[in-house]
Amino acid sequence: MKRTVIAVALLAMAAISPAMASDEAIATRQAVMKDNGAAIGALAKMVKGEAEYDALAAQLAMRTIHSAAVGFDSLFPAGSETGGDTAASPKIWEDMEGFRMAAAKMAEDASAAIGPAGQGLDSLKGAFGAVAKNCGSCHDAYRVKKN
C-alpha cells in the first residue's frame, strides 16, 4: 500500500512538473519582453522627439534589449508551446534554428547600438532603426497577434 501511494504521488508530480515548467517559461519570457518593450518604448519616444534625449538612459535601454536577446531562445523550451496567456507562435518550435538566428541577430545589433545610443540623438536614430527592424521581423514571423 505504501509503495502504491508513493508511486501515485511520483506519477502525479511527474505530470504536474512539465506544466509548472511550461508556466514558468512563459512567465519568464513575458517578463523579459515587458522589460524589452519598456526599453524600446523609451528609445522610440526619444527618437520621435516625444521625450528629451538622455545618453545614459538610451545606452541603458540598449543594454536591456541586448540582455533580453542573449539566450532568448532558451526561454522557449519544448513543452512551453501552450499554456498561460502566450502569444508565442508554434512557428518558434517548428523553426527553432531560424528563431535562434533571429535572437542572435537582435543581440548582435543591440550590442553594436549600445555605444552609438549614447553619442547623440542622430546616432541613436541610426542605431535604433536596425534594432527596431529586428523586433518587427521577429514579431511578424514568431508571434501570434492577439485580438
HELIX and SHEET records of a PDB file:
HELIX    1   1 LYS A    2  LYS A   48  1                                  47    
HELIX    2   2 ALA A   55  ALA A   69  1                                  15    
HELIX    3   3 PHE A   72  LEU A   75  5                                   4    
HELIX    4   4 LYS A   91  GLU A   94  1                                   4    
HELIX    5   5 MET A   96  ALA A  117  1                                  22    
HELIX    6   6 LEU A  121  TYR A  142  1                                  22    
END                                                                             
